Amino acid sequence: MISIALFEPTQPLMFAFTDAFIFRRTSNFTEVAVYNLGIFISLPIFFAVNGLLLKKFDIRKIFFVGLLGQGFTTSLLFFFPTATLVALFFIACLQGMFMGFYWANRNFITIALTKDEHRNYFNGLLYTIRTLAGVIAPFFFGWFIFLGSSLHISSFRLSYQILAICIIALQFFAGLVFQTAQVENPKVRNVILLHPSPKWILTRFATTFLGIEDGVAYFLPALIALTFLGKENALGTMQSVAALVVAVALYIFGRVANSKHRLDVIRFAVVLIIVTASFFSLFFSAAMAIIYLIGISTTDNFMWLGFDLISMKVTEDENGGNLLNNYAHIADRELFLNIGRIIGISVFFMLIQFFSQQISLRFTPLAVALCEVLLLFFVTKLCENRKQH
């Protein structure tokens, strides 16, 4: 948890503000989408590679490399800002590699060290940390960048470079703290799942449709905020406001909900994202942009909150509680999650190609939101399947 608490504040700079930095160079949506596409293509490949590395290297060392590598890769964009489209894609693939090393090991450690009856508490603590980081970090980053250039203290590029050095330091200490953890190296038998059960096939479909919305949630809020609301200060402030709304919603959920409400959480998230995306697509204004940005932040958190708890339990059930086989399922889930993310970005690309950047920005939110009806369908089937067994 200490390691996570040090890592979480670095995420806004690595994603939303990196997207903002790329967009400010050329005002080209395609460059932002290509960068995110590279990450999502590379990430599942290195989830599998990580499984092979675990047979020879300590999990804590790989975790540390993956954690610190993300900050260094982000810094490449800020210190070498004239990257071509090909170079952007290459840097994104490098970022995906380090994310694969970090998240594969973090996911395995989480499922290995927690039990189903404790995960509501664990996830509640995790989301509290994430929300606090989501309130403080974006606001600080956004206004630091904006005031630096407005007051002529530093250029916007220098501000990004200073912040990059700060997140590398935080990630270094996050990785250093984790080196003291008493974690055994998993005995990875398989990294590829060759014979999925019918229940796991349902999980694959659900994960893919979750990924469709999640993929655009990485970069679309930054593009919308910069298009309608201004510069990084507006982006940071909106992210912080959205995080506060999420914090209140999660608090209410924690007070009234238990493990039986996991499906209800996803139902709420799906309805909310469709409603907010519909208003944004219909009216396409600054006011609707604010509503949608709060909506997508809330729904993304609630979808993950509900789905994570369900899928971790399914993963455990699939292996009869035997953690030795879990890695293949974790890597498989990541593969289908990123297939969904690539589909979401592809929708964004196609609307740009056949229409325009403005049309894509306006209607991608609604297109991917409607896909989440199928997420709800498959998660419902998955829960019914579990009850029958």
Secondary structure, DSSP 8 states (H G I E B T S, - for coil): -HHHHHHGGGHHHHTHHHHHHHHHHH--HHHHHHHHHHHHHHHHHHHHHHHHHTTTS-HHHHHHHHHHHHHHHHHHHHHSTT--HHHHHHHHHHHHHHHHHHHHHHHHHHHHH--HHHHHHHHHHHHHHHHHHHHHHHHHHHHHHHHHHHTTSS-HHHHHHHHHHHHHHHHHHHHHHHTTS---------SS--S--HHHHHHHHHHHHHHHHHHHHTTHHHHHHHHHT-SHHHHHHHHHHHHHHHHHHHHHHHHH--GGGHHHHHHHHHHHHHHHHHHHHHH-SHHHHHHHHHHHHHHHHHHHHHHHHHHHHHHHHHTTT-GGGHHHHHHHHHHHHHHHHHHHHHHHHHHHHHT-HHHHHHHHHHHHHHHHHHHHHHHHHHHHHHHH-
